[in-house]
Amino acid sequence: MTGVSLYAALWRRLPGRWPLKVGILAVAAVVICVLLFLVVFPWVEPRLPFNHVTVNSPGGGG
């Protein structure tokens, strides 16, 4: 199944006419973004290696 037909299948399964479908998809996108920012990203952040940075001085001392 290609990406275009997947979106078409999703569009056909949503109830109502196109304004209701657009509203449902907009609300779903907002809910997904909120869940990512409030649940997923805070859970993943401590597990990423970006906080484990080691910086050596040019002289090698320190």
N, C-alpha and C positions, 0 to 999 in steps of 0.2 A: 504494500500500500504506500503510495507516494504521499509527500507532505500535503500537496494540494487536495487530494481526495480525502485525506484525514480531516482537514479543515472543513471540507464540504460535508463530510459525514457528521461532524460536530454541529455544524450550522443546521443541518436537517433535523437533528435530534432535539434541538432546543425548542421549547414551546413558544407559541405566539407568532406575531408578525415581526418584521425586521427591527422596529424600534425596541420592542421588548427583548429581542435577542441581543441587540447591541448593549442594552442596559445590563442584562445578565452577564455578558462577557466582560463589561467594564467593572462590575462589582466583583466578579471572580478574579480579575487581574489585580484589583486593589487588595483583596483578601490575600492573594498569593504573595504580593509584595510585603504586606504587613507581617505575614507569617515568616517570610525570609528574614526581614530586618529584626524582628523581635524574638524569634526562636532559633532559626537555623544559623544565622551568622554569628550570634553570641556563643552558640555551642561550638562552632567550628573554630572561632578565632584563637582560643588558647592552644589548639592543636596544630596551628600553622607555625612554620619555623621562622616567621618574620621577627619575632621578639628575641630570638637567640642569635644576636649579632655580636661578633667579636671584632674589635678594632685594635690593631697593634700600632704603636707609635713608630715613626720612620727609623728611629735609632735602635729599635728592638728592645728598649728598656721600658719598664713601667709595669 
